[in-house]
Amino acid sequence: MLTGCRIALVISCIVVFLAEMITSTDGLGHLLVRASRSFQTVDMFVPLITISLLGLPAQRRLQRLARAPADRISGGAVKSLTPGR
């Protein structure tokens, strides 16, 4: 179930970003579209990097949340089996 939440988190971030690109006059998606229309390649990467930096902590929180029950049951023996620790 928590794996589904992690996948949904990624998809929801992408959808919000795309919605901002299409309909918004504000936000990171709008900044990306405006920079691409004026051929400012450096300014195009700023929203992309910002979204990535916002998504990483959320992804890590969900990983910790998924590992918490297994850590409690096994007394921490699961640490060596899970990546990213």
C-alpha positions, -999 to 999 in steps of 0.1 A, spaced: 0 0 0 28 24 8 45 16 -25 13 28 -42 15 60 -21 51 66 -33 41 61 -69 11 83 -65 33 110 -50 55 111 -81 25 111 -104 8 139 -85 39 161 -86 41 156 -123 4 164 -128 5 195 -108 36 207 -127 19 200 -160 -13 218 -149 8 248 -140 24 247 -174 -9 246 -193 -33 268 -173 -15 289 -147 -1 324 -149 20 317 -118 41 289 -104 70 267 -115 53 253 -146 46 288 -159 82 298 -152 94 269 -173 71 277 -202 80 313 -202 117 305 -202 114 280 -230 94 304 -252 122 330 -248 150 304 -253 165 309 -219 179 274 -213 195 282 -179 162 296 -166 144 264 -177 164 243 -153 156 263 -122 120 251 -120 130 215 -128 157 215 -101 133 231 -76 106 205 -82 132 177 -78 144 192 -45 109 194 -32 101 158 -42 132 142 -26 123 149 11 87 138 5 100 106 -11 124 99 18 96 105 44 75 79 27 104 55 27 109 59 64 72 55 70 73 22 50 102 9 70 90 19 104 66 -11 110 92 -36 97 119 -21 120 96 -24 150 88 -60 143 124 -71 136 141 -49 161 161 -31 134 173 -61 115 157 -49 83 181 -20 81 206 -40 62 181 -52 36 166 -19 27 184 4 2 191 40 10 199 38 46 
